[in-house]
Amino acid sequence: MSRLEDVIGAPVDVTGLDPGDADRLADLVVSAKRRQAEVLGSAIDGALGNIPRLLRGPVKALLK
């Protein structure tokens, strides 16, 4: 299994890619997933501001 397949979590046909390009693509996917998680976390935290303080903990636990 290639590193890119490990990162994506599914079979990927990378026969046309240079191994260095496949590694760079895997790095980009890892970076994009990390950024997506950060943005989603910020969005959840922002949305929790609209929920009464007593309910924020349980709601946050359900969303994450």
N, CA, C and O atoms as a DFTB+ gen file, in Angstrom:
256 C
 N C O
     1  1       0.862      -1.182       0.000
     2  2       0.000       0.000       0.000
     3  2       0.903       1.238       0.000
     4  3       1.886       1.302       0.739
     5  1       0.562       2.202      -0.824
     6  2       1.358       3.425      -0.901
     7  2       1.001       4.382       0.235
     8  3      -0.054       4.266       0.859
     9  1       1.886       5.309       0.480
    10  2       1.626       6.313       1.521
    11  2       0.370       7.103       1.190
    12  3      -0.415       7.427       2.082
    13  1       0.175       7.415      -0.086
    14  2      -1.017       8.161      -0.502
    15  2      -2.283       7.377      -0.173
    16  3      -3.268       7.954       0.285
    17  1      -2.262       6.072      -0.404
    18  2      -3.422       5.242      -0.063
    19  2      -3.653       5.235       1.446
    20  3      -4.796       5.260       1.903
    21  1      -2.572       5.201       2.214
    22  2      -2.696       5.263       3.671
    23  2      -3.347       6.568       4.108
    24  3      -4.212       6.579       4.983
    25  1      -2.927       7.657       3.495
    26  2      -3.442       8.975       3.862
    27  2      -4.908       9.120       3.464
    28  3      -5.719       9.634       4.235
    29  1      -5.238       8.672       2.274
    30  2      -6.612       8.808       1.773
    31  2      -7.526       7.753       2.390
    32  3      -8.707       8.008       2.622
    33  1      -6.980       6.578       2.652
    34  2      -7.772       5.510       3.237
    35  2      -8.547       4.710       2.217
    36  3      -9.551       4.075       2.541
    37  1      -8.076       4.741       0.977
    38  2      -8.742       4.006      -0.099
    39  2      -7.707       3.682      -1.172
    40  3      -6.674       4.346      -1.262
    41  1      -7.980       2.670      -1.979
    42  2      -7.044       2.357      -3.066
    43  2      -6.948       3.522      -4.057
    44  3      -7.950       4.141      -4.417
    45  1      -5.718       3.797      -4.484
    46  2      -5.474       4.886      -5.420
    47  2      -4.518       4.380      -6.495
    48  3      -3.511       3.742      -6.185
    49  1      -4.826       4.659      -7.741
    50  2      -3.940       4.278      -8.839
    51  2      -2.982       5.430      -9.107
    52  3      -3.368       6.460      -9.658
    53  1      -1.744       5.244      -8.714
    54  2      -0.730       6.287      -8.891
    55  2       0.350       5.837      -9.863
    56  3       1.481       6.318      -9.800
    57  1       0.012       4.925     -10.755
    58  2       1.005       4.389     -11.686
    59  2       1.573       5.466     -12.601
    60  3       2.708       5.338     -13.060
    61  1       0.823       6.510     -12.874
    62  2       1.303       7.569     -13.751
    63  2       2.098       8.645     -13.030
    64  3       2.632       9.551     -13.669
    65  1       2.185       8.558     -11.710
    66  2       2.891       9.576     -10.942
    67  2       4.298       9.128     -10.590
    68  3       4.540       7.957     -10.296
    69  1       5.202      10.063     -10.626
    70  2       6.544       9.845     -10.112
    71  2       6.419       9.615      -8.601
    72  3       5.591      10.266      -7.965
    73  1       7.198       8.726      -8.012
    74  2       7.089       8.492      -6.561
    75  2       7.234       9.768      -5.728
    76  3       6.565       9.913      -4.704
    77  1       8.085      10.680      -6.147
    78  2       8.225      11.950      -5.427
    79  2       6.960      12.777      -5.506
    80  3       6.569      13.423      -4.533
    81  1       6.312      12.759      -6.678
    82  2       5.058      13.500      -6.834
    83  2       3.953      12.886      -5.973
    84  3       3.141      13.606      -5.391
    85  1       3.927      11.559      -5.894
    86  2       2.931      10.885      -5.058
    87  2       3.135      11.252      -3.586
    88  3       2.166      11.460      -2.856
    89  1       4.395      11.331      -3.153
    90  2       4.673      11.732      -1.767
    91  2       4.263      13.180      -1.526
    92  3       3.700      13.494      -0.477
    93  1       4.535      14.057      -2.471
    94  2       4.125      15.463      -2.326
    95  2       2.606      15.581      -2.294
    96  3       2.054      16.379      -1.537
    97  1       1.937      14.784      -3.118
    98  2       0.472      14.788      -3.104
    99  2      -0.046      14.293      -1.753
   100  3      -1.011      14.843      -1.221
   101  1       0.584      13.266      -1.201
   102  2       0.193      12.772       0.121
   103  2       0.387      13.869       1.164
   104  3      -0.458      14.045       2.042
   105  1       1.495      14.609       1.074
   106  2       1.732      15.720       2.003
   107  2       0.643      16.775       1.884
   108  3       0.177      17.308       2.891
   109  1       0.238      17.079       0.657
   110  2      -0.820      18.072       0.436
   111  2      -2.154      17.599       1.007
   112  3      -2.903      18.391       1.579
   113  1      -2.450      16.314       0.854
   114  2      -3.699      15.774       1.386
   115  2      -3.682      15.833       2.914
   116  3      -4.686      16.190       3.529
   117  1      -2.557      15.487       3.525
   118  2      -2.432      15.561       4.984
   119  2      -2.634      17.000       5.445
   120  3      -3.352      17.253       6.412
   121  1      -2.005      17.930       4.758
   122  2      -2.136      19.344       5.108
   123  2      -3.578      19.822       4.951
   124  3      -4.089      20.548       5.803
   125  1      -4.228      19.418       3.870
   126  2      -5.615      19.819       3.635
   127  2      -6.545      19.239       4.699
   128  3      -7.453      19.924       5.169
   129  1      -6.324      17.988       5.078
   130  2      -7.155      17.375       6.120
   131  2      -6.965      18.082       7.462
   132  3      -7.923      18.290       8.207
   133  1      -5.708      18.450       7.761
   134  2      -5.431      19.155       9.018
   135  2      -6.133      20.509       9.017
   136  3      -6.757      20.887      10.009
   137  1      -6.034      21.231       7.918
   138  2      -6.673      22.550       7.813
   139  2      -8.191      22.422       7.897
   140  3      -8.852      23.241       8.534
   141  1      -8.739      21.401       7.257
   142  2     -10.180      21.176       7.298
   143  2     -10.640      20.930       8.733
   144  3     -11.676      21.447       9.153
   145  1      -9.874      20.141       9.484
   146  2     -10.222      19.867      10.873
   147  2     -10.172      21.143      11.710
   148  3     -11.022      21.352      12.576
   149  1      -9.172      22.000      11.453
   150  2      -9.064      23.268      12.182
   151  2     -10.259      24.173      11.890
   152  3     -10.841      24.754      12.806
   153  1     -10.621      24.288      10.623
   154  2     -11.735      25.146      10.229
   155  2     -13.046      24.606      10.795
   156  3     -13.881      25.374      11.273
   157  1     -13.226      23.292      10.742
   158  2     -14.440      22.689      11.282
   159  2     -14.522      22.921      12.789
   160  3     -15.588      23.240      13.316
   161  1     -13.391      22.759      13.480
   162  2     -13.369      23.013      14.919
   163  2     -13.729      24.454      15.245
   164  3     -14.473      24.713      16.191
   165  1     -13.204      25.392      14.465
   166  2     -13.529      26.811      14.676
   167  2     -15.002      27.086      14.412
   168  3     -15.637      27.854      15.135
   169  1     -15.540      26.455      13.375
   170  2     -16.959      26.643      13.053
   171  2     -17.845      26.095      14.166
   172  3     -18.848      26.710      14.529
   173  1     -17.474      24.944      14.701
   174  2     -18.254      24.358      15.795
   175  2     -18.198      25.260      17.012
   176  3     -19.221      25.524      17.644
   177  1     -16.989      25.741      17.346
   178  2     -16.851      26.630      18.499
   179  2     -17.657      27.912      18.304
   180  3     -18.274      28.403      19.250
   181  1     -17.659      28.456      17.093
   182  2     -18.434      29.658      16.819
   183  2     -19.930      29.414      16.945
   184  3     -20.668      30.254      17.461
   185  1     -20.364      28.261      16.470
   186  2     -21.787      27.933      16.547
   187  2     -22.223      27.688      17.992
   188  3     -23.369      27.963      18.347
   189  1     -21.334      27.183      18.808
   190  2     -21.674      26.925      20.204
   191  2     -21.965      28.208      20.966
   192  3     -22.608      28.168      22.015
   193  1     -21.505      29.340      20.459
   194  2     -21.799      30.613      21.090
   195  2     -23.284      30.943      21.076
   196  3     -23.741      31.787      21.846
   197  1     -24.036      30.286      20.208
   198  2     -25.473      30.514      20.111
   199  2     -26.281      29.587      21.011
   200  3     -27.507      29.681      21.072
   201  1     -25.587      28.692      21.708
   202  2     -26.258      27.705      22.553
   203  2     -26.079      28.120      24.019
   204  3     -25.003      28.577      24.404
   205  1     -27.113      27.965      24.824
   206  2     -26.986      28.319      26.245
   207  2     -25.781      27.621      26.888
   208  3     -25.480      26.467      26.583
   209  1     -25.108      28.334      27.770
   210  2     -23.860      27.867      28.379
   211  2     -23.984      26.467      29.000
   212  3     -23.062      25.663      28.863
   213  1     -25.082      26.159      29.670
   214  2     -25.240      24.859      30.311
   215  2     -25.281      23.698      29.316
   216  3     -24.926      22.570      29.656
   217  1     -25.711      23.977      28.099
   218  2     -25.829      22.915      27.099
   219  2     -24.599      22.786      26.206
   220  3     -24.492      21.819      25.453
   221  1     -23.682      23.725      26.271
   222  2     -22.532      23.727      25.354
   223  2     -21.670      22.475      25.478
   224  3     -21.272      21.897      24.467
   225  1     -21.381      22.054      26.700
   226  2     -20.537      20.866      26.894
   227  2     -21.119      19.624      26.243
   228  3     -20.443      18.973      25.446
   229  1     -22.369      19.281      26.567
   230  2     -22.954      18.087      25.941
   231  2     -23.089      18.212      24.418
   232  3     -22.861      17.242      23.694
   233  1     -23.452      19.386      23.940
   234  2     -23.601      19.564      22.496
   235  2     -22.244      19.455      21.819
   236  3     -22.134      18.838      20.760
   237  1     -21.210      20.042      22.408
   238  2     -19.861      19.974      21.840
   239  2     -19.385      18.517      21.788
   240  3     -18.763      18.102      20.811
   241  1     -19.677      17.749      22.834
   242  2     -19.285      16.339      22.855
   243  2     -19.960      15.565      21.736
   244  3     -19.357      14.661      21.158
   245  1     -21.191      15.903      21.426
   246  2     -21.912      15.224      20.346
   247  2     -21.361      15.589      18.976
   248  3     -21.341      14.754      18.072
   249  1     -20.916      16.827      18.817
   250  2     -20.451      17.299      17.514
   251  2     -19.033      16.859      17.186
   252  3     -18.673      16.765      16.013
   253  1     -18.232      16.591      18.189
   254  2     -16.819      16.242      17.931
   255  2     -16.571      14.781      17.978
   256  3     -15.438      14.341      17.782
